[in-house]
Amino acid sequence: MNIHKHMEAIFVGALAIAGAGTIAIDSLPRAEARPAAQAMPVARNIATPGSMAVVIVRGHKPAPHP
């Protein structure tokens, strides 16, 4: 198959696919950003000039060695 003979058909096909894709994407509704609803209240430990933020990290305790 000689690609040079079919280059015009390939180009027209690519334009048709791109045009159809553009129309399909433009028909989708626009996305609207809004804050997500929080499932649980979050404790906000923010440092202020009068207090320091404290982070508590808890992990599992390893098994005692015999």
PDB file of N, CA, C, O and CB in Angstrom:
ATOM      1  N   MET A   1       0.848  -1.171   0.000  1.00  0.00           N
ATOM      2  CA  MET A   1       0.000   0.000   0.000  1.00  0.00           C
ATOM      3  C   MET A   1       0.893   1.234   0.000  1.00  0.00           C
ATOM      4  O   MET A   1       1.777   1.374   0.845  1.00  0.00           O
ATOM      5  CB  MET A   1      -0.964  -0.002   1.219  1.00  0.00           C
ATOM      6  N   ASN A   2       0.662   2.094  -0.923  1.00  0.00           N
ATOM      7  CA  ASN A   2       1.451   3.310  -1.040  1.00  0.00           C
ATOM      8  C   ASN A   2       0.749   4.431  -0.276  1.00  0.00           C
ATOM      9  O   ASN A   2      -0.336   4.872  -0.655  1.00  0.00           O
ATOM     10  CB  ASN A   2       1.661   3.697  -2.533  1.00  0.00           C
ATOM     11  N   ILE A   3       1.382   4.880   0.797  1.00  0.00           N
ATOM     12  CA  ILE A   3       0.762   5.891   1.662  1.00  0.00           C
ATOM     13  C   ILE A   3       0.669   7.238   0.943  1.00  0.00           C
ATOM     14  O   ILE A   3      -0.257   8.009   1.194  1.00  0.00           O
ATOM     15  CB  ILE A   3       1.563   6.043   2.974  1.00  0.00           C
ATOM     16  N   HIS A   4       1.613   7.524   0.059  1.00  0.00           N
ATOM     17  CA  HIS A   4       1.577   8.810  -0.650  1.00  0.00           C
ATOM     18  C   HIS A   4       0.312   8.948  -1.495  1.00  0.00           C
ATOM     19  O   HIS A   4      -0.197  10.058  -1.653  1.00  0.00           O
ATOM     20  CB  HIS A   4       2.816   8.961  -1.539  1.00  0.00           C
ATOM     21  N   LYS A   5      -0.200   7.859  -2.034  1.00  0.00           N
ATOM     22  CA  LYS A   5      -1.416   7.919  -2.829  1.00  0.00           C
ATOM     23  C   LYS A   5      -2.643   8.204  -1.963  1.00  0.00           C
ATOM     24  O   LYS A   5      -3.605   8.815  -2.429  1.00  0.00           O
ATOM     25  CB  LYS A   5      -1.604   6.617  -3.590  1.00  0.00           C
ATOM     26  N   HIS A   6      -2.611   7.768  -0.727  1.00  0.00           N
ATOM     27  CA  HIS A   6      -3.773   7.879   0.154  1.00  0.00           C
ATOM     28  C   HIS A   6      -3.630   8.993   1.197  1.00  0.00           C
ATOM     29  O   HIS A   6      -4.424   9.064   2.135  1.00  0.00           O
ATOM     30  CB  HIS A   6      -4.007   6.560   0.854  1.00  0.00           C
ATOM     31  N   MET A   7      -2.628   9.858   1.040  1.00  0.00           N
ATOM     32  CA  MET A   7      -2.380  10.881   2.046  1.00  0.00           C
ATOM     33  C   MET A   7      -3.535  11.871   2.137  1.00  0.00           C
ATOM     34  O   MET A   7      -3.859  12.323   3.235  1.00  0.00           O
ATOM     35  CB  MET A   7      -1.089  11.617   1.736  1.00  0.00           C
ATOM     36  N   GLU A   8      -4.158  12.218   1.029  1.00  0.00           N
ATOM     37  CA  GLU A   8      -5.277  13.157   1.068  1.00  0.00           C
ATOM     38  C   GLU A   8      -6.457  12.543   1.827  1.00  0.00           C
ATOM     39  O   GLU A   8      -7.107  13.232   2.613  1.00  0.00           O
ATOM     40  CB  GLU A   8      -5.705  13.555  -0.366  1.00  0.00           C
ATOM     41  N   ALA A   9      -6.734  11.281   1.606  1.00  0.00           N
ATOM     42  CA  ALA A   9      -7.824  10.606   2.315  1.00  0.00           C
ATOM     43  C   ALA A   9      -7.520  10.519   3.807  1.00  0.00           C
ATOM     44  O   ALA A   9      -8.419  10.682   4.631  1.00  0.00           O
ATOM     45  CB  ALA A   9      -8.057   9.197   1.735  1.00  0.00           C
ATOM     46  N   ILE A  10      -6.277  10.266   4.158  1.00  0.00           N
ATOM     47  CA  ILE A  10      -5.891  10.212   5.573  1.00  0.00           C
ATOM     48  C   ILE A  10      -6.071  11.585   6.217  1.00  0.00           C
ATOM     49  O   ILE A  10      -6.556  11.688   7.343  1.00  0.00           O
ATOM     50  CB  ILE A  10      -4.422   9.732   5.725  1.00  0.00           C
ATOM     51  N   PHE A  11      -5.679  12.638   5.501  1.00  0.00           N
ATOM     52  CA  PHE A  11      -5.803  13.996   6.028  1.00  0.00           C
ATOM     53  C   PHE A  11      -7.265  14.374   6.223  1.00  0.00           C
ATOM     54  O   PHE A  11      -7.625  14.927   7.263  1.00  0.00           O
ATOM     55  CB  PHE A  11      -5.121  14.998   5.092  1.00  0.00           C
ATOM     56  N   VAL A  12      -8.100  14.088   5.253  1.00  0.00           N
ATOM     57  CA  VAL A  12      -9.524  14.415   5.354  1.00  0.00           C
ATOM     58  C   VAL A  12     -10.174  13.600   6.470  1.00  0.00           C
ATOM     59  O   VAL A  12     -11.019  14.112   7.204  1.00  0.00           O
ATOM     60  CB  VAL A  12     -10.242  14.155   4.008  1.00  0.00           C
ATOM     61  N   GLY A  13      -9.783  12.337   6.598  1.00  0.00           N
ATOM     62  CA  GLY A  13     -10.319  11.505   7.682  1.00  0.00           C
ATOM     63  C   GLY A  13      -9.918  12.038   9.048  1.00  0.00           C
ATOM     64  O   GLY A  13     -10.729  12.051   9.974  1.00  0.00           O
ATOM     65  N   ALA A  14      -8.661  12.482   9.180  1.00  0.00           N
ATOM     66  CA  ALA A  14      -8.202  13.045  10.452  1.00  0.00           C
ATOM     67  C   ALA A  14      -8.958  14.328  10.781  1.00  0.00           C
ATOM     68  O   ALA A  14      -9.305  14.557  11.940  1.00  0.00           O
ATOM     69  CB  ALA A  14      -6.690  13.320  10.405  1.00  0.00           C
ATOM     70  N   LEU A  15      -9.220  15.169   9.777  1.00  0.00           N
ATOM     71  CA  LEU A  15      -9.995  16.386  10.010  1.00  0.00           C
ATOM     72  C   LEU A  15     -11.425  16.056  10.428  1.00  0.00           C
ATOM     73  O   LEU A  15     -11.992  16.723  11.294  1.00  0.00           O
ATOM     74  CB  LEU A  15     -10.003  17.263   8.753  1.00  0.00           C
ATOM     75  N   ALA A  16     -12.005  15.032   9.816  1.00  0.00           N
ATOM     76  CA  ALA A  16     -13.368  14.651  10.172  1.00  0.00           C
ATOM     77  C   ALA A  16     -13.435  14.142  11.606  1.00  0.00           C
ATOM     78  O   ALA A  16     -14.366  14.472  12.341  1.00  0.00           O
ATOM     79  CB  ALA A  16     -13.893  13.585   9.210  1.00  0.00           C
ATOM     80  N   ILE A  17     -12.459  13.346  12.005  1.00  0.00           N
ATOM     81  CA  ILE A  17     -12.431  12.828  13.378  1.00  0.00           C
ATOM     82  C   ILE A  17     -12.227  13.971  14.370  1.00  0.00           C
ATOM     83  O   ILE A  17     -12.887  14.013  15.408  1.00  0.00           O
ATOM     84  CB  ILE A  17     -11.311  11.769  13.542  1.00  0.00           C
ATOM     85  N   ALA A  18     -11.316  14.900  14.058  1.00  0.00           N
ATOM     86  CA  ALA A  18     -11.080  16.039  14.951  1.00  0.00           C
ATOM     87  C   ALA A  18     -12.322  16.926  15.049  1.00  0.00           C
ATOM     88  O   ALA A  18     -12.651  17.414  16.130  1.00  0.00           O
ATOM     89  CB  ALA A  18      -9.879  16.866  14.459  1.00  0.00           C
ATOM     90  N   GLY A  19     -13.004  17.136  13.937  1.00  0.00           N
ATOM     91  CA  GLY A  19     -14.218  17.959  13.952  1.00  0.00           C
ATOM     92  C   GLY A  19     -15.326  17.312  14.762  1.00  0.00           C
ATOM     93  O   GLY A  19     -16.007  17.984  15.536  1.00  0.00           O
ATOM     94  N   ALA A  20     -15.511  16.003  14.587  1.00  0.00           N
ATOM     95  CA  ALA A  20     -16.543  15.303  15.355  1.00  0.00           C
ATOM     96  C   ALA A  20     -16.207  15.307  16.843  1.00  0.00           C
ATOM     97  O   ALA A  20     -17.096  15.448  17.683  1.00  0.00           O
ATOM     98  CB  ALA A  20     -16.700  13.858  14.852  1.00  0.00           C
ATOM     99  N   GLY A  21     -14.935  15.153  17.166  1.00  0.00           N
ATOM    100  CA  GLY A  21     -14.524  15.198  18.578  1.00  0.00           C
ATOM    101  C   GLY A  21     -14.749  16.560  19.191  1.00  0.00           C
ATOM    102  O   GLY A  21     -15.159  16.663  20.347  1.00  0.00           O
ATOM    103  N   THR A  22     -14.487  17.602  18.435  1.00  0.00           N
ATOM    104  CA  THR A  22     -14.704  18.961  18.936  1.00  0.00           C
ATOM    105  C   THR A  22     -16.186  19.216  19.201  1.00  0.00           C
ATOM    106  O   THR A  22     -16.549  19.796  20.225  1.00  0.00           O
ATOM    107  CB  THR A  22     -14.162  19.994  17.934  1.00  0.00           C
ATOM    108  N   ILE A  23     -17.025  18.785  18.289  1.00  0.00           N
ATOM    109  CA  ILE A  23     -18.467  18.966  18.477  1.00  0.00           C
ATOM    110  C   ILE A  23     -18.948  18.174  19.691  1.00  0.00           C
ATOM    111  O   ILE A  23     -19.770  18.660  20.468  1.00  0.00           O
ATOM    112  CB  ILE A  23     -19.240  18.529  17.212  1.00  0.00           C
ATOM    113  N   ALA A  24     -18.434  16.955  19.848  1.00  0.00           N
ATOM    114  CA  ALA A  24     -18.844  16.131  20.990  1.00  0.00           C
ATOM    115  C   ALA A  24     -18.407  16.759  22.308  1.00  0.00           C
ATOM    116  O   ALA A  24     -19.167  16.762  23.275  1.00  0.00           O
ATOM    117  CB  ALA A  24     -18.264  14.719  20.866  1.00  0.00           C
ATOM    118  N   ILE A  25     -17.192  17.287  22.352  1.00  0.00           N
ATOM    119  CA  ILE A  25     -16.685  17.895  23.591  1.00  0.00           C
ATOM    120  C   ILE A  25     -17.430  19.199  23.892  1.00  0.00           C
ATOM    121  O   ILE A  25     -17.724  19.490  25.051  1.00  0.00           O
ATOM    122  CB  ILE A  25     -15.158  18.162  23.484  1.00  0.00           C
ATOM    123  N   ASP A  26     -17.734  19.981  22.858  1.00  0.00           N
ATOM    124  CA  ASP A  26     -18.453  21.238  23.078  1.00  0.00           C
ATOM    125  C   ASP A  26     -19.883  21.019  23.543  1.00  0.00           C
ATOM    126  O   ASP A  26     -20.469  21.907  24.163  1.00  0.00           O
ATOM    127  CB  ASP A  26     -18.457  22.060  21.812  1.00  0.00           C
ATOM    128  N   SER A  27     -20.457  19.858  23.259  1.00  0.00           N
ATOM    129  CA  SER A  27     -21.831  19.611  23.677  1.00  0.00           C
ATOM    130  C   SER A  27     -21.932  19.188  25.142  1.00  0.00           C
ATOM    131  O   SER A  27     -23.033  19.132  25.690  1.00  0.00           O
ATOM    132  CB  SER A  27     -22.449  18.551  22.798  1.00  0.00           C
ATOM    133  N   LEU A  28     -20.803  18.890  25.781  1.00  0.00           N
ATOM    134  CA  LEU A  28     -20.820  18.519  27.198  1.00  0.00           C
ATOM    135  C   LEU A  28     -21.077  19.754  28.060  1.00  0.00           C
ATOM    136  O   LEU A  28     -20.671  20.855  27.688  1.00  0.00           O
ATOM    137  CB  LEU A  28     -19.484  17.844  27.604  1.00  0.00           C
ATOM    138  N   PRO A  29     -21.746  19.591  29.209  1.00  0.00           N
ATOM    139  CA  PRO A  29     -21.970  20.754  30.080  1.00  0.00           C
ATOM    140  C   PRO A  29     -20.661  21.217  30.713  1.00  0.00           C
ATOM    141  O   PRO A  29     -19.737  20.429  30.916  1.00  0.00           O
ATOM    142  CB  PRO A  29     -23.000  20.417  31.180  1.00  0.00           C
ATOM    143  N   ARG A  30     -20.606  22.496  31.017  1.00  0.00           N
ATOM    144  CA  ARG A  30     -19.395  23.052  31.624  1.00  0.00           C
ATOM    145  C   ARG A  30     -19.265  22.570  33.057  1.00  0.00           C
ATOM    146  O   ARG A  30     -20.262  22.386  33.755  1.00  0.00           O
ATOM    147  CB  ARG A  30     -19.412  24.593  31.577  1.00  0.00           C
ATOM    148  N   ALA A  31     -18.041  22.368  33.485  1.00  0.00           N
ATOM    149  CA  ALA A  31     -17.772  21.951  34.860  1.00  0.00           C
ATOM    150  C   ALA A  31     -17.823  23.171  35.768  1.00  0.00           C
ATOM    151  O   ALA A  31     -17.361  24.252  35.402  1.00  0.00           O
ATOM    152  CB  ALA A  31     -16.394  21.239  34.970  1.00  0.00           C
ATOM    153  N   GLU A  32     -18.385  22.988  36.948  1.00  0.00           N
ATOM    154  CA  GLU A  32     -18.460  24.071  37.925  1.00  0.00           C
ATOM    155  C   GLU A  32     -17.771  23.617  39.201  1.00  0.00           C
ATOM    156  O   GLU A  32     -18.129  22.597  39.789  1.00  0.00           O
ATOM    157  CB  GLU A  32     -19.937  24.483  38.206  1.00  0.00           C
ATOM    158  N   ALA A  33     -16.788  24.381  39.613  1.00  0.00           N
ATOM    159  CA  ALA A  33     -16.050  24.043  40.827  1.00  0.00           C
ATOM    160  C   ALA A  33     -16.820  24.542  42.037  1.00  0.00           C
ATOM    161  O   ALA A  33     -17.290  25.679  42.055  1.00  0.00           O
ATOM    162  CB  ALA A  33     -14.623  24.645  40.799  1.00  0.00           C
ATOM    163  N   ARG A  34     -16.947  23.698  43.042  1.00  0.00           N
ATOM    164  CA  ARG A  34     -17.572  24.093  44.302  1.00  0.00           C
ATOM    165  C   ARG A  34     -16.902  23.292  45.409  1.00  0.00           C
ATOM    166  O   ARG A  34     -16.406  22.192  45.164  1.00  0.00           O
ATOM    167  CB  ARG A  34     -19.130  23.855  44.281  1.00  0.00           C
ATOM    168  N   PRO A  35     -16.883  23.820  46.602  1.00  0.00           N
ATOM    169  CA  PRO A  35     -16.212  23.108  47.692  1.00  0.00           C
ATOM    170  C   PRO A  35     -16.913  21.793  47.999  1.00  0.00           C
ATOM    171  O   PRO A  35     -18.139  21.698  47.944  1.00  0.00           O
ATOM    172  CB  PRO A  35     -16.158  23.980  48.950  1.00  0.00           C
ATOM    173  N   ALA A  36     -16.129  20.802  48.318  1.00  0.00           N
ATOM    174  CA  ALA A  36     -16.678  19.492  48.651  1.00  0.00           C
ATOM    175  C   ALA A  36     -17.293  19.538  50.051  1.00  0.00           C
ATOM    176  O   ALA A  36     -16.807  20.240  50.938  1.00  0.00           O
ATOM    177  CB  ALA A  36     -15.579  18.395  48.568  1.00  0.00           C
ATOM    178  N   ALA A  37     -18.355  18.785  50.225  1.00  0.00           N
ATOM    179  CA  ALA A  37     -18.993  18.701  51.535  1.00  0.00           C
ATOM    180  C   ALA A  37     -18.129  17.830  52.445  1.00  0.00           C
ATOM    181  O   ALA A  37     -17.691  16.749  52.052  1.00  0.00           O
ATOM    182  CB  ALA A  37     -20.443  18.125  51.421  1.00  0.00           C
ATOM    183  N   GLN A  38     -17.891  18.306  53.647  1.00  0.00           N
ATOM    184  CA  GLN A  38     -17.074  17.551  54.583  1.00  0.00           C
ATOM    185  C   GLN A  38     -17.955  16.577  55.354  1.00  0.00           C
ATOM    186  O   GLN A  38     -19.016  16.946  55.859  1.00  0.00           O
ATOM    187  CB  GLN A  38     -16.325  18.496  55.549  1.00  0.00           C
ATOM    188  N   ALA A  39     -17.504  15.338  55.439  1.00  0.00           N
ATOM    189  CA  ALA A  39     -18.267  14.313  56.138  1.00  0.00           C
ATOM    190  C   ALA A  39     -18.183  14.525  57.656  1.00  0.00           C
ATOM    191  O   ALA A  39     -19.165  14.323  58.370  1.00  0.00           O
ATOM    192  CB  ALA A  39     -17.752  12.908  55.759  1.00  0.00           C
ATOM    193  N   MET A  40     -17.020  14.928  58.134  1.00  0.00           N
ATOM    194  CA  MET A  40     -16.820  15.127  59.566  1.00  0.00           C
ATOM    195  C   MET A  40     -16.202  16.498  59.785  1.00  0.00           C
ATOM    196  O   MET A  40     -15.455  16.981  58.933  1.00  0.00           O
ATOM    197  CB  MET A  40     -15.921  14.007  60.173  1.00  0.00           C
ATOM    198  N   PRO A  41     -16.497  17.128  60.903  1.00  0.00           N
ATOM    199  CA  PRO A  41     -15.815  18.393  61.186  1.00  0.00           C
ATOM    200  C   PRO A  41     -14.322  18.137  61.414  1.00  0.00           C
ATOM    201  O   PRO A  41     -13.932  17.141  62.023  1.00  0.00           O
ATOM    202  CB  PRO A  41     -16.446  19.095  62.426  1.00  0.00           C
ATOM    203  N   VAL A  42     -13.526  19.031  60.927  1.00  0.00           N
ATOM    204  CA  VAL A  42     -12.079  18.876  61.021  1.00  0.00           C
ATOM    205  C   VAL A  42     -11.541  19.863  62.043  1.00  0.00           C
ATOM    206  O   VAL A  42     -11.850  21.054  61.995  1.00  0.00           O
ATOM    207  CB  VAL A  42     -11.401  19.086  59.641  1.00  0.00           C
ATOM    208  N   ALA A  43     -10.737  19.359  62.964  1.00  0.00           N
ATOM    209  CA  ALA A  43     -10.099  20.240  63.940  1.00  0.00           C
ATOM    210  C   ALA A  43      -8.972  20.975  63.232  1.00  0.00           C
ATOM    211  O   ALA A  43      -8.059  20.354  62.688  1.00  0.00           O
ATOM    212  CB  ALA A  43      -9.565  19.440  65.183  1.00  0.00           C
ATOM    213  N   ARG A  44      -9.041  22.265  63.244  1.00  0.00           N
ATOM    214  CA  ARG A  44      -8.017  23.050  62.554  1.00  0.00           C
ATOM    215  C   ARG A  44      -7.029  23.588  63.589  1.00  0.00           C
ATOM    216  O   ARG A  44      -7.307  24.552  64.303  1.00  0.00           O
ATOM    217  CB  ARG A  44      -8.659  24.220  61.732  1.00  0.00           C
ATOM    218  N   ASN A  45      -5.893  22.948  63.644  1.00  0.00           N
ATOM    219  CA  ASN A  45      -4.841  23.367  64.558  1.00  0.00           C
ATOM    220  C   ASN A  45      -3.920  24.324  63.815  1.00  0.00           C
ATOM    221  O   ASN A  45      -2.910  23.924  63.237  1.00  0.00           O
ATOM    222  CB  ASN A  45      -4.049  22.142  65.118  1.00  0.00           C
ATOM    223  N   ILE A  46      -4.292  25.583  63.847  1.00  0.00           N
ATOM    224  CA  ILE A  46      -3.524  26.593  63.134  1.00  0.00           C
ATOM    225  C   ILE A  46      -2.767  27.426  64.163  1.00  0.00           C
ATOM    226  O   ILE A  46      -3.322  27.875  65.166  1.00  0.00           O
ATOM    227  CB  ILE A  46      -4.448  27.490  62.246  1.00  0.00           C
ATOM    228  N   ALA A  47      -1.499  27.612  63.881  1.00  0.00           N
ATOM    229  CA  ALA A  47      -0.695  28.417  64.789  1.00  0.00           C
ATOM    230  C   ALA A  47      -1.088  29.884  64.672  1.00  0.00           C
ATOM    231  O   ALA A  47      -1.263  30.413  63.575  1.00  0.00           O
ATOM    232  CB  ALA A  47       0.806  28.234  64.497  1.00  0.00           C
ATOM    233  N   THR A  48      -1.223  30.522  65.820  1.00  0.00           N
ATOM    234  CA  THR A  48      -1.501  31.949  65.886  1.00  0.00           C
ATOM    235  C   THR A  48      -0.375  32.586  66.682  1.00  0.00           C
ATOM    236  O   THR A  48       0.424  31.873  67.289  1.00  0.00           O
ATOM    237  CB  THR A  48      -2.906  32.243  66.533  1.00  0.00           C
ATOM    238  N   PRO A  49      -0.294  33.901  66.693  1.00  0.00           N
ATOM    239  CA  PRO A  49       0.794  34.525  67.449  1.00  0.00           C
ATOM    240  C   PRO A  49       0.794  34.162  68.933  1.00  0.00           C
ATOM    241  O   PRO A  49       1.849  34.172  69.567  1.00  0.00           O
ATOM    242  CB  PRO A  49       0.713  36.017  67.306  1.00  0.00           C
ATOM    243  N   GLY A  50      -0.379  33.839  69.498  1.00  0.00           N
ATOM    244  CA  GLY A  50      -0.441  33.514  70.917  1.00  0.00           C
ATOM    245  C   GLY A  50      -0.339  32.034  71.230  1.00  0.00           C
ATOM    246  O   GLY A  50      -0.160  31.671  72.392  1.00  0.00           O
ATOM    247  N   SER A  51      -0.446  31.170  70.236  1.00  0.00           N
ATOM    248  CA  SER A  51      -0.384  29.731  70.503  1.00  0.00           C
ATOM    249  C   SER A  51       0.349  29.013  69.366  1.00  0.00           C
ATOM    250  O   SER A  51       0.429  29.504  68.240  1.00  0.00           O
ATOM    251  CB  SER A  51      -1.810  29.147  70.679  1.00  0.00           C
ATOM    252  N   MET A  52       0.872  27.857  69.695  1.00  0.00           N
ATOM    253  CA  MET A  52       1.617  27.075  68.733  1.00  0.00           C
ATOM    254  C   MET A  52       0.770  25.880  68.289  1.00  0.00           C
ATOM    255  O   MET A  52       0.077  25.271  69.103  1.00  0.00           O
ATOM    256  CB  MET A  52       2.967  26.609  69.331  1.00  0.00           C
ATOM    257  N   ALA A  53       0.827  25.550  67.007  1.00  0.00           N
ATOM    258  CA  ALA A  53       0.090  24.391  66.507  1.00  0.00           C
ATOM    259  C   ALA A  53       0.777  23.118  66.980  1.00  0.00           C
ATOM    260  O   ALA A  53       2.003  23.012  66.941  1.00  0.00           O
ATOM    261  CB  ALA A  53      -0.010  24.418  64.958  1.00  0.00           C
ATOM    262  N   VAL A  54      -0.014  22.164  67.423  1.00  0.00           N
ATOM    263  CA  VAL A  54       0.523  20.905  67.937  1.00  0.00           C
ATOM    264  C   VAL A  54      -0.001  19.768  67.072  1.00  0.00           C
ATOM    265  O   VAL A  54      -1.194  19.690  66.778  1.00  0.00           O
ATOM    266  CB  VAL A  54       0.136  20.692  69.437  1.00  0.00           C
ATOM    267  N   VAL A  55       0.912  18.887  66.671  1.00  0.00           N
ATOM    268  CA  VAL A  55       0.535  17.718  65.884  1.00  0.00           C
ATOM    269  C   VAL A  55       0.827  16.488  66.718  1.00  0.00           C
ATOM    270  O   VAL A  55       1.944  16.314  67.205  1.00  0.00           O
ATOM    271  CB  VAL A  55       1.295  17.670  64.516  1.00  0.00           C
ATOM    272  N   ILE A  56      -0.179  15.627  66.886  1.00  0.00           N
ATOM    273  CA  ILE A  56      -0.016  14.401  67.654  1.00  0.00           C
ATOM    274  C   ILE A  56      -0.076  13.229  66.688  1.00  0.00           C
ATOM    275  O   ILE A  56      -1.055  13.056  65.961  1.00  0.00           O
ATOM    276  CB  ILE A  56      -1.106  14.274  68.768  1.00  0.00           C
ATOM    277  N   VAL A  57       0.986  12.422  66.687  1.00  0.00           N
ATOM    278  CA  VAL A  57       1.051  11.258  65.811  1.00  0.00           C
ATOM    279  C   VAL A  57       1.064  10.022  66.688  1.00  0.00           C
ATOM    280  O   VAL A  57       1.917   9.881  67.565  1.00  0.00           O
ATOM    281  CB  VAL A  57       2.307  11.304  64.878  1.00  0.00           C
ATOM    282  N   ARG A  58       0.110   9.123  66.450  1.00  0.00           N
ATOM    283  CA  ARG A  58       0.045   7.894  67.232  1.00  0.00           C
ATOM    284  C   ARG A  58       0.238   6.714  66.300  1.00  0.00           C
ATOM    285  O   ARG A  58      -0.336   6.667  65.212  1.00  0.00           O
ATOM    286  CB  ARG A  58      -1.301   7.781  67.997  1.00  0.00           C
ATOM    287  N   GLY A  59       1.047   5.766  66.733  1.00  0.00           N
ATOM    288  CA  GLY A  59       1.275   4.564  65.950  1.00  0.00           C
ATOM    289  C   GLY A  59       1.039   3.342  66.812  1.00  0.00           C
ATOM    290  O   GLY A  59       0.848   3.446  68.024  1.00  0.00           O
ATOM    291  N   HIS A  60       1.055   2.188  66.179  1.00  0.00           N
ATOM    292  CA  HIS A  60       0.838   0.967  66.950  1.00  0.00           C
ATOM    293  C   HIS A  60       2.104   0.648  67.748  1.00  0.00           C
ATOM    294  O   HIS A  60       3.217   0.972  67.333  1.00  0.00           O
ATOM    295  CB  HIS A  60       0.454  -0.224  66.016  1.00  0.00           C
ATOM    296  N   LYS A  61       1.908   0.007  68.897  1.00  0.00           N
ATOM    297  CA  LYS A  61       3.042  -0.355  69.726  1.00  0.00           C
ATOM    298  C   LYS A  61       3.556  -1.719  69.286  1.00  0.00           C
ATOM    299  O   LYS A  61       2.765  -2.638  69.075  1.00  0.00           O
ATOM    300  CB  LYS A  61       2.657  -0.363  71.229  1.00  0.00           C
ATOM    301  N   PRO A  62       4.860  -1.859  69.145  1.00  0.00           N
ATOM    302  CA  PRO A  62       5.397  -3.167  68.765  1.00  0.00           C
ATOM    303  C   PRO A  62       5.230  -4.182  69.896  1.00  0.00           C
ATOM    304  O   PRO A  62       5.137  -3.810  71.066  1.00  0.00           O
ATOM    305  CB  PRO A  62       6.881  -3.044  68.383  1.00  0.00           C
ATOM    306  N   ALA A  63       5.192  -5.440  69.543  1.00  0.00           N
ATOM    307  CA  ALA A  63       5.056  -6.500  70.532  1.00  0.00           C
ATOM    308  C   ALA A  63       6.308  -6.527  71.417  1.00  0.00           C
ATOM    309  O   ALA A  63       7.417  -6.311  70.929  1.00  0.00           O
ATOM    310  CB  ALA A  63       4.832  -7.879  69.841  1.00  0.00           C
ATOM    311  N   PRO A  64       6.130  -6.792  72.720  1.00  0.00           N
ATOM    312  CA  PRO A  64       7.308  -6.824  73.609  1.00  0.00           C
ATOM    313  C   PRO A  64       8.200  -8.020  73.259  1.00  0.00           C
ATOM    314  O   PRO A  64       7.728  -9.092  72.882  1.00  0.00           O
ATOM    315  CB  PRO A  64       6.867  -6.898  75.108  1.00  0.00           C
ATOM    316  N   HIS A  65       9.500  -7.791  73.400  1.00  0.00           N
ATOM    317  CA  HIS A  65      10.471  -8.869  73.136  1.00  0.00           C
ATOM    318  C   HIS A  65      10.633  -9.732  74.362  1.00  0.00           C
ATOM    319  O   HIS A  65      10.794  -9.199  75.460  1.00  0.00           O
ATOM    320  CB  HIS A  65      11.839  -8.297  72.710  1.00  0.00           C
ATOM    321  N   PRO A  66      10.596 -11.044  74.222  1.00  0.00           N
ATOM    322  CA  PRO A  66      10.738 -11.923  75.408  1.00  0.00           C
ATOM    323  C   PRO A  66      12.147 -11.964  75.943  1.00  0.00           C
ATOM    324  O   PRO A  66      12.414 -12.653  76.927  1.00  0.00           O
ATOM    325  CB  PRO A  66      10.303 -13.329  75.074  1.00  0.00           C
TER     326      PRO A  66
END
